[in-house]
Amino acid sequence: TSTGRVFCTGTLVSPQVVLSAGHCLEEAGGDPAVSAFFGNDTTTGGMRVGVRMTLTHPDWNGSLAGGHDVSVSLLTTPQDPALVVPMNKVDLAPFVGASYRVVGFGIHDRTTRELDGKKRVGMMKIDRLGGGVHPDYIEVSDVDADDATAICQGDSGGPGFITVDGVEYLAGVHSYSLQGCFNPSGDARPDLYMDEFIQPFIDQSDLSCRMNGQCVRAGCSQDPDCLPCNADGTCASGCELPDPDCPTSELGEICQADTQCTTGLCVAWTDDPHSRFCSQPCTGDADCPASGMVCRDVLGEGRVCDYEGEPPGALGQACDAATDCSAYLCVEGTCTYTCDVPRNLLCPAGYRCDTLDGDQYVCISEAPPDEGGCCSTSGNPPTSSLLLALLLFLYGVFPRRARKPVCAVDVDVSSA
């Protein structure tokens, strides 16, 4: 939060989406400074990432007795796909009685009620599916008789893991424990809400799940980059557009990825990163024989061949086919690229985000037509960032406060 308070735990389930508990959003309130923390100790090191949008399950009614205690939060930027935790999609019935690893940043001592912002891990076991609160929960308890490990305040939204063929899968989201942080503890089941809520949100909101030159299978169900003719890591023939995995573009030519260039380097134009072209390291202009290219320093690339003016296929250039354009998008004889105002994918000055066919939104020049007549302007409102907040503590973890007989947010995942 804006005060640095830890209130819930969460799990990165796609490069840009964190899964947590529904009641955690009540803890966040309207604080616009809520962020997600990646690390083991919120007081030292780690990394904080802003939260752009949060959403609870549509059937969450604020009561644990109603079930559906899950929420998703969209980060401002995608994270490393290697950090994504896979979610369980198998039947949990065979796992009743099995070990269940829990993680959280919550209260670690039910007597002193100390909350120190550190991530802790504990081992519990699955007692049953369902229970007295709602049939959608997993009820768990400590594997040891001392009952020292339980869900407690601040652990809410954190993950519970099962192991399948040596791989851990997120099977539960910490939701409640009995008052005072005693067992049984209960976790919401993501598998029950996957198809109707979690996966659709990921696919529609996570930029990594869209065409961006990187095949991401972690969390995304249908990343178009993973199709054979896209950046899936294999060179395919017979593609309508150039396969970015095939090194067919020469120095100075349009590219989407390093693998598409015979030089092994695809760089973005400084004025507009949507325009990319094949380059190579250089020491002087003689190393850049392509017309219009010079040797100079480019931020993030070092000294490489760059265009003095516009590279081929830049926004607004004339085109006859998609392959004439850097973004492989030729609309009414002009190179352009897609845009999405609600998701802050904007057009540069002089262009507006609009649609010509009622479906795809692209950047369209605001310059008046060459001939007389009237031209209409876009009705799109100016963009603004829409941010709610929720401090998500990752690996996936976030915390929260307990309730009565059944404390709605408590996960003491500290070891005994």
Protein Blocks (a to p, Z undefined) as FASTA:
>chain_A
ZZopafbdcddfbfkbccddfklmmmnmmafkbccdedjbfkggjiddddfbdcddfklg
oiaklgjiacddddfbdcdfklpccddfbdfklmgoiacddddfbdfbfklopaehiacd
dddddfbgcdjkbmkbccdddfbfnlmaccdehjgoiacdddeehiacdfbdcfbdcehi
iacdddddfklmmmmmmmmmmmmmmmklpcehiacfehpablfklpmklcnopacehiab
dcfkbcfbcehiacfbfklpmnlpacddfklmkbccdddddfbfklmmbghiacdddehk
lpadddfbdcehiahiacfbfklpmnlpaeehiacddddfknopacdehiacddfklpag
cdddfbdcfbgcdddddfbdcdddddddddddehiacddddddfbacbbcdfbdZZ
